[in-house]
Amino acid sequence: MTRLHGAALELKSVAMRVKILGAGPTGSLLALALAQLGASVRLYDPLTVEELPKRSRAYALTHSSRRLLQSLDLWDPLNSHLTPFTKLQLDDQELNRHTCFEIDDLSIQNQAHGAVGWILDHRPLMELLLERLKNQPTVSLDLGELDKQGLDGHDLVFAADGPASPTREAWGIKTWSHRYQQGCLTAKVLLRGAGPLTAYELFRAEGPLAVLPMGGDVFQVVWSGPLRCCQERAGLHPSHFLDQLAAVLPEGLQPDVLLDHPAAFPLQLSLAHQLQRGRGVLVGESGHRCHPIGGQGLNLCWRDVSTLIKLVRLSNKDTLPVAKLPRLYARSRFLDLVCVGLMTDLTVRMFSSRNLLMLMLRMPLMVLLARLPWMRQVLLKAMTDGPITVVRLLSS
Ligand SMILES: Cc1cc2nc3c(=O)[nH]c(=O)nc-3n(C[C@H](O)[C@H](O)[C@H](O)COP(=O)(O)OP(=O)(O)OC[C@H]3O[C@@H](n4cnc5c(N)ncnc54)[C@H](O)[C@@H]3O)c2cc1C
């Protein structure tokens, strides 16, 4: 029996009633977690059950996400779809400097799981989540439907309706946001010459380029650059696209086949002024968004879910009144969201530049990272367990 199933036994006589707007990876995972804690859940999304898994995207998962999926009994069923990487190679292409994060740079607890991180495709993730949700007797799936943002007799409403969140708008919550000059292109390719179980983050003047292993010779490319360039590249004939990609990859990496239609997206850093209004809660990208550098996005959304699980457990034990949960959630998440937003933003600004000052700052940083294991350990801990764990470690 999992910890969450065990917790469902501590239920109050009247189950919590929640409405979740948005069945993307955040809303669906939250729905499942809350149902396992005994809540009665209504999940709405304008997309149908067939449309939801269709997005062509792969996520880089960190150890904080691994722990959450394990606690929900989802890790083992996903195992055959998870591609582990044991090396994360950082290349500063302007300075021709390299460094590599390896298993030894993880904390002892994380080392036992044998990977720096994992790549997971959107489709198997969504298919498993939707299958589990269909089998939960306390979940009502209203997919292919829209619903109003009000409580309608529910104890809490969660808005997991993504970065453009109509619910956030309807609740009148404003956001701080910064639109990057850079956009981002994603594509799946067959590629030769990569190291075994290696993921790459290449720092280029136009923006970072991530090459993520998806099993065999298949890789997901997350290529940042001026938005107009990304859109033009996305429209290129496959052979021209592969030529352009080959020209920017490090020597030895050779893309052979384009496996899907490249898609270009604008990039934004944003944070809602408040993560709650009354009994309404913003969760996932409806509340915050960051640059995809370092693959932090979904992991950050799922740490929202982990926090909500902790708070709902307290509410189930009558330690926390439901009405106080949204405010406590907003307070608990603030620091993590601000730190990751700043970390990713600073990295993008520093490493997407030919400015002499930036190059002078980067040179010692890359040298020290390559030479000092403790520096790699601190950075990797911040990326994989969240920056707050580093703050706690330093202050203990
Ligand atoms: C190019 C790119 C690459 C990325 N790479 C990575 C990566 O490597 N690793 C990583 O961790 N993250 C990555 N991310 C971020 C990741 O995609 C997001 O963090 C993740 O999709 C957020 O999930 P979400 O469920 O919060 O929002 P979404 O995935 O946007 O889901 C929102 C859902 O809400 C639904 N919806 C919309 N309107 C309504 C409404 N009115 N009512 C109800 N539902 C509604 C939508 O149909 C959708 O299903 C990347 C992002 C981009 C743009």
The ligand as an SDF file (V2000), in Angstrom:
LIG
                    3D

 53 58  0  0  0  0  0  0  0  0999 V2000
    9.2760   24.4670  -25.7400 C   0  0  0  0  0  0  0  0  0  0  0  0
    9.0900   23.9940  -24.3430 C   0  0  0  0  0  0  0  0  0  0  0  0
    9.8970   22.9780  -23.8410 C   0  0  0  0  0  0  0  0  0  0  0  0
    9.7210   22.5090  -22.5460 C   0  0  0  0  0  0  0  0  0  0  0  0
   10.5580   21.5370  -22.0420 N   0  0  0  0  0  0  0  0  0  0  0  0
   10.3960   21.1100  -20.7600 C   0  0  0  0  0  0  0  0  0  0  0  0
   11.2590   20.1170  -20.1780 C   0  0  0  0  0  0  0  0  0  0  0  0
   12.1900   19.6090  -20.7920 O   0  0  0  0  0  0  0  0  0  0  0  0
   11.0540   19.7500  -18.8740 N   0  0  0  0  0  0  0  0  0  0  0  0
   10.0440   20.2880  -18.1510 C   0  0  0  0  0  0  0  0  0  0  0  0
    9.9000   19.9350  -16.9640 O   0  0  0  0  0  0  0  0  0  0  0  0
    9.2050   21.2170  -18.6700 N   0  0  0  0  0  0  0  0  0  0  0  0
    9.3620   21.6460  -19.9390 C   0  0  0  0  0  0  0  0  0  0  0  0
    8.5400   22.6030  -20.4560 N   0  0  0  0  0  0  0  0  0  0  0  0
    7.4690   23.1390  -19.6280 C   0  0  0  0  0  0  0  0  0  0  0  0
    6.2710   22.2040  -19.6280 C   0  0  0  0  0  0  0  0  0  0  0  0
    5.7860   21.9800  -20.9350 O   0  0  0  0  0  0  0  0  0  0  0  0
    5.1940   22.8510  -18.7880 C   0  0  0  0  0  0  0  0  0  0  0  0
    5.7620   23.1170  -17.5180 O   0  0  0  0  0  0  0  0  0  0  0  0
    3.9710   21.9560  -18.5840 C   0  0  0  0  0  0  0  0  0  0  0  0
    3.3360   21.6750  -19.8160 O   0  0  0  0  0  0  0  0  0  0  0  0
    2.9710   22.6720  -17.6600 C   0  0  0  0  0  0  0  0  0  0  0  0
    1.8910   21.8270  -17.4240 O   0  0  0  0  0  0  0  0  0  0  0  0
    0.4780   22.4160  -16.9950 P   0  0  0  0  0  0  0  0  0  0  0  0
   -0.3930   21.2130  -16.8350 O   0  0  0  0  0  0  0  0  0  0  0  0
    0.6310   23.3460  -15.8550 O   0  0  0  0  0  0  0  0  0  0  0  0
   -0.0290   23.3090  -18.2260 O   0  0  0  0  0  0  0  0  0  0  0  0
   -0.3980   22.8410  -19.6930 P   0  0  0  0  0  0  0  0  0  0  0  0
    0.4420   21.6790  -20.1100 O   0  0  0  0  0  0  0  0  0  0  0  0
   -0.3730   24.0620  -20.5360 O   0  0  0  0  0  0  0  0  0  0  0  0
   -1.9170   22.3020  -19.5660 O   0  0  0  0  0  0  0  0  0  0  0  0
   -3.0020   23.1790  -19.4030 C   0  0  0  0  0  0  0  0  0  0  0  0
   -4.3120   22.4510  -19.7110 C   0  0  0  0  0  0  0  0  0  0  0  0
   -5.4010   23.3330  -19.4170 O   0  0  0  0  0  0  0  0  0  0  0  0
   -6.3630   23.2110  -20.4530 C   0  0  0  0  0  0  0  0  0  0  0  0
   -7.2110   24.4190  -20.4890 N   0  0  0  0  0  0  0  0  0  0  0  0
   -7.0170   25.5720  -21.1600 C   0  0  0  0  0  0  0  0  0  0  0  0
   -8.0500   26.4230  -20.9360 N   0  0  0  0  0  0  0  0  0  0  0  0
   -8.8950   25.8110  -20.0650 C   0  0  0  0  0  0  0  0  0  0  0  0
  -10.1130   26.1810  -19.4290 C   0  0  0  0  0  0  0  0  0  0  0  0
  -10.6990   27.3820  -19.6490 N   0  0  0  0  0  0  0  0  0  0  0  0
  -10.7060   25.2990  -18.5690 N   0  0  0  0  0  0  0  0  0  0  0  0
  -10.1320   24.0850  -18.3310 C   0  0  0  0  0  0  0  0  0  0  0  0
   -8.9610   23.6970  -18.9070 N   0  0  0  0  0  0  0  0  0  0  0  0
   -8.3640   24.5440  -19.7680 C   0  0  0  0  0  0  0  0  0  0  0  0
   -5.5450   22.9850  -21.7040 C   0  0  0  0  0  0  0  0  0  0  0  0
   -6.3300   22.3530  -22.7040 O   0  0  0  0  0  0  0  0  0  0  0  0
   -4.4310   22.0620  -21.1810 C   0  0  0  0  0  0  0  0  0  0  0  0
   -4.7890   20.7050  -21.2760 O   0  0  0  0  0  0  0  0  0  0  0  0
    8.7150   23.0900  -21.7470 C   0  0  0  0  0  0  0  0  0  0  0  0
    7.8960   24.1120  -22.2600 C   0  0  0  0  0  0  0  0  0  0  0  0
    8.0840   24.5780  -23.5430 C   0  0  0  0  0  0  0  0  0  0  0  0
    7.2060   25.6830  -24.0950 C   0  0  0  0  0  0  0  0  0  0  0  0
  1  2  1  0
  2  3  1  0
  2 52  2  0
  3  4  2  0
  4  5  1  0
  4 50  1  0
  5  6  2  0
  6  7  1  0
  6 13  1  0
  7  8  2  0
  7  9  1  0
  9 10  1  0
 10 11  2  0
 10 12  1  0
 12 13  2  0
 13 14  1  0
 14 15  1  0
 14 50  1  0
 15 16  1  0
 16 17  1  0
 16 18  1  0
 18 19  1  0
 18 20  1  0
 20 21  1  0
 20 22  1  0
 22 23  1  0
 23 24  1  0
 24 25  2  0
 24 26  1  0
 24 27  1  0
 27 28  1  0
 28 29  2  0
 28 30  1  0
 28 31  1  0
 31 32  1  0
 32 33  1  0
 33 34  1  0
 33 48  1  0
 34 35  1  0
 35 36  1  0
 35 46  1  0
 36 37  1  0
 36 45  1  0
 37 38  2  0
 38 39  1  0
 39 40  1  0
 39 45  2  0
 40 41  1  0
 40 42  2  0
 42 43  1  0
 43 44  2  0
 44 45  1  0
 46 47  1  0
 46 48  1  0
 48 49  1  0
 50 51  2  0
 51 52  1  0
 52 53  1  0
M  END
$$$$
